[in-house]
Amino acid sequence: MATFIIFVFWFISQLLRLLQYAIVATAIISWLVAFDVINLRNRVAYSIAHFLDQVTRPVLRPFQRIIPPLGGVDISPLIVLLLIYGLRVIVLPAALVALLQALNLNPPI
């Protein structure tokens, strides 16, 4: 049972890590489009940008509504990345330990 719980927490951590990568990739692609390095009329570039936007929009949009752009620069991805990092490094391990202790389970070595 403990092994399954640890696996679930590991899987959640990996999904959050993938979300971090997607947010960074979205920011980089938006800069490349803004500086005219990538043209979204290219079908492949559009597909990649559209996919990343669809993945990151539900996470970024609430923060973009609250945090206004500073000097035309959207800092909401940075805030979201810091929050996800805090979840992965602080909250998930603490929740895992608390859950295992509440269920009186010893983690496998």
Sequence and secondary structure as in RCSB ss.txt:
>XXXX:A:sequence
MATFIIFVFWFISQLLRLLQYAIVATAIISWLVAFDVINLRNRVAYSIAHFLDQVTRPVLRPFQRIIPPLGGVDI
SPLIVLLLIYGLRVIVLPAALVALLQALNLNPPI
>XXXX:A:secstr
 HHHHHHHHHHHHHHHHHHHHHHHHHHHHHHHHHTTSS TTSHHHHHHHHHHHHHHHHHHHHHHHHS  BTTB  
HHHHHHHHHHHIIIIIHHHHHHHHHHHTT     
